[in-house]
Amino acid sequence: MKIIIKILLVSLMFVGTLCSDEKISVIAFAQDDMANDFRKAQVNEVRDAAKKHQNLKFVYSDAKGKTSKLIYQIDNFIKEKVDVIILGTNDANAVVPVVAKAYKSGIHVIILDRGINSSEYTTFINSDNIKIGSIGAKFIAKELHYKGVVLLFEGLLKADVTKLRTKGFVDEMSQYKDIKIIKRTGNYLRRDAIKEMEKLIKEDVKIDAIFSESDSMLSGVRSAMQRFKQDPASIIMVGCDYTSEAQTEIRKGNQTASVKFPLGGKQALSYAIDLLEGKSLAKHIFIPVELVTKNNVEKVAPIF
């Protein structure tokens, strides 16, 4: 009996040694600006998914909207020899050299949401941003009966996401000669949208509808309107992302619709694990999008 117990103890010790020697892989998220609700939620989604895996260590950085800081943080991750870098950038060109450096050093690089003007990365995960703009434009045009003034609230002008959503929106709207588009930039931030909307209200610019390239900016629009005693329900408002706040405002009638744009964090973590296991991935992976209105608001879960 004693011999059997000793054998069991030795076996348990051997298994424990194997577990302790199991390689811990480091997944790093270099994020552009966590003052942006969507970008912060992306990081949190990866973090929460990584907690379910004992052999993964998750770290992240916040560049606070500064491109130079983002580049510096990516370079630090290279020096630390992390296994995977997930990147959320604010500039499609400036980060190219440091991303190429990471990729050539053998680090798996997953570009999430916003693309870069290079092919030196492992995979790019995003949704069809041209389609997002087109969906918003088609819906608004129909709601306006193809006549009126539409405010296009753009995000970061250097981000490919912004350029593509704007292209999709403008290309679709170009079919309707009685619809006029005016543009403002909110940088995907609530505070910037508040400032721009307040200017429009003070200048007495009349608009019939708004397409905002993020729900955060649309939240800022509503705040500005309410401050000036204007009813958000008085105009057509379509956002993008489909946050919990957007869901609530659609229910209330203060927001007309939102194009759901998944965070992609869970997918990024899942694909990172595939890469660590030696699996190959497609160079470009699309996540589906959908329009949420009062007709399906109770059936579609918000992204955060």
ABEGO torsion letter per residue (X at the ends): XAAAAAAAAAAAAAAAAAAAABBBBBBBBBBABAABAAAAAAAAAAAAAAAABAABBBBBBBAGGBAAAAAAAAAAAAAAGBABBBBBBABAAAAAAAAAAAAAAGBBBBBBGBBBBBABBABBBBBBAAAAAAAAAAAAAAAAGGBEBBBBBBBBAABAAAAAAAAAAAAAAAABAABBBBBBBAGGBAAAAAAAAAAAAAAGBBBABBBBABAAAAAAAAAAAAAAGBBAAABBBBBBGGBAAAAAAAAAGABABBBBBBAGAAAAAAAAAAAAAGBBBBABBBBBBBBBBAAAAAABBBAX
